[in-house]
Amino acid sequence: MSYRALPLACYCGERPDRILEVGFTSDQKMVVHYWCSACSRVLFISKGLAECSAECPAPDAEDALPQAAAEDARFLQRMGITAPE
């Protein structure tokens, strides 16, 4: 699984030191509440689900799934668990 970092920046141009909360609104938006220690501001951004989907990276290659399944099976086998075929 790949991901793309959500770019957060304060009005002063600095990156936040802490993310205070992440949540969702009743009108289906994601809200990120964060703190900038450079200028002592509490800020937030909100993004709709369509905006979030547009920023998602392309799905991983399909051939990565069998490799991950094989690695999982080897891990389970080392733990003494037989994975179903």
C-alpha beads as a LAMMPS data file, in Angstrom:
LAMMPS data file: protein, C-alpha beads

85 atoms
84 bonds

1 atom types
1 bond types

-500.0 500.0 xlo xhi
-500.0 500.0 ylo yhi
-500.0 500.0 zlo zhi

Masses

1 110.0

Atoms # bond

1 1 1 0.000 0.000 0.000
2 1 1 1.349 3.373 -0.925
3 1 1 0.265 6.730 0.387
4 1 1 0.821 10.379 -0.321
5 1 1 1.522 12.718 2.587
6 1 1 -0.975 15.498 3.114
7 1 1 0.946 18.771 2.780
8 1 1 0.337 20.959 5.824
9 1 1 1.761 24.451 6.208
10 1 1 1.030 27.468 8.367
11 1 1 0.396 30.973 7.043
12 1 1 3.956 31.762 8.124
13 1 1 5.247 29.040 5.789
14 1 1 6.430 26.624 8.493
15 1 1 5.325 23.021 8.804
16 1 1 3.299 22.117 11.889
17 1 1 4.975 20.473 14.856
18 1 1 1.906 18.626 16.043
19 1 1 -1.339 17.357 14.628
20 1 1 -3.912 17.856 17.352
21 1 1 -6.893 16.001 15.858
22 1 1 -8.141 14.343 12.697
23 1 1 -11.864 13.913 12.239
24 1 1 -14.856 14.041 9.938
25 1 1 -17.736 16.493 9.714
26 1 1 -21.429 15.764 9.275
27 1 1 -21.204 17.070 5.697
28 1 1 -18.555 14.443 4.809
29 1 1 -15.340 16.420 5.047
30 1 1 -12.093 15.380 6.678
31 1 1 -10.715 17.947 9.131
32 1 1 -7.087 18.134 10.317
33 1 1 -6.472 20.388 13.322
34 1 1 -2.812 21.270 13.894
35 1 1 -0.386 23.541 15.775
36 1 1 2.414 25.761 14.455
37 1 1 5.008 26.457 17.136
38 1 1 6.844 28.981 14.943
39 1 1 4.019 31.524 15.248
40 1 1 1.893 29.895 17.990
41 1 1 -1.192 29.401 15.828
42 1 1 -3.798 26.690 15.947
43 1 1 -4.979 25.921 12.406
44 1 1 -7.193 23.484 10.568
45 1 1 -7.864 22.356 7.024
46 1 1 -10.897 20.570 5.684
47 1 1 -11.181 18.518 2.517
48 1 1 -14.186 16.902 0.927
49 1 1 -14.155 13.206 0.099
50 1 1 -13.835 13.985 -3.628
51 1 1 -10.763 16.129 -2.921
52 1 1 -9.267 13.341 -0.815
53 1 1 -9.895 10.787 -3.570
54 1 1 -8.295 13.044 -6.170
55 1 1 -5.110 13.255 -4.061
56 1 1 -4.785 9.485 -3.615
57 1 1 -1.835 7.847 -5.399
58 1 1 -2.386 5.226 -8.075
59 1 1 -3.011 1.689 -6.738
60 1 1 -0.009 -0.541 -6.226
61 1 1 0.834 -2.964 -9.002
62 1 1 -1.351 -6.077 -8.954
63 1 1 1.709 -8.362 -8.878
64 1 1 2.576 -7.109 -5.401
65 1 1 -0.420 -8.935 -3.912
66 1 1 0.827 -12.498 -4.567
67 1 1 4.245 -11.541 -3.185
68 1 1 2.650 -10.145 -0.014
69 1 1 0.507 -13.277 0.357
70 1 1 3.609 -15.482 0.015
71 1 1 5.452 -13.400 2.628
72 1 1 2.446 -13.666 4.958
73 1 1 2.353 -17.444 4.522
74 1 1 6.082 -17.730 5.322
75 1 1 5.619 -15.591 8.439
76 1 1 2.698 -17.701 9.630
77 1 1 4.670 -20.883 8.948
78 1 1 7.577 -19.605 11.080
79 1 1 5.039 -18.999 13.864
80 1 1 3.857 -22.622 13.565
81 1 1 0.583 -21.756 11.820
82 1 1 -0.334 -23.465 8.578
83 1 1 -1.950 -21.057 6.148
84 1 1 -4.839 -22.345 4.020
85 1 1 -4.076 -22.836 0.336

Bonds

1 1 1 2
2 1 2 3
3 1 3 4
4 1 4 5
5 1 5 6
6 1 6 7
7 1 7 8
8 1 8 9
9 1 9 10
10 1 10 11
11 1 11 12
12 1 12 13
13 1 13 14
14 1 14 15
15 1 15 16
16 1 16 17
17 1 17 18
18 1 18 19
19 1 19 20
20 1 20 21
21 1 21 22
22 1 22 23
23 1 23 24
24 1 24 25
25 1 25 26
26 1 26 27
27 1 27 28
28 1 28 29
29 1 29 30
30 1 30 31
31 1 31 32
32 1 32 33
33 1 33 34
34 1 34 35
35 1 35 36
36 1 36 37
37 1 37 38
38 1 38 39
39 1 39 40
40 1 40 41
41 1 41 42
42 1 42 43
43 1 43 44
44 1 44 45
45 1 45 46
46 1 46 47
47 1 47 48
48 1 48 49
49 1 49 50
50 1 50 51
51 1 51 52
52 1 52 53
53 1 53 54
54 1 54 55
55 1 55 56
56 1 56 57
57 1 57 58
58 1 58 59
59 1 59 60
60 1 60 61
61 1 61 62
62 1 62 63
63 1 63 64
64 1 64 65
65 1 65 66
66 1 66 67
67 1 67 68
68 1 68 69
69 1 69 70
70 1 70 71
71 1 71 72
72 1 72 73
73 1 73 74
74 1 74 75
75 1 75 76
76 1 76 77
77 1 77 78
78 1 78 79
79 1 79 80
80 1 80 81
81 1 81 82
82 1 82 83
83 1 83 84
84 1 84 85
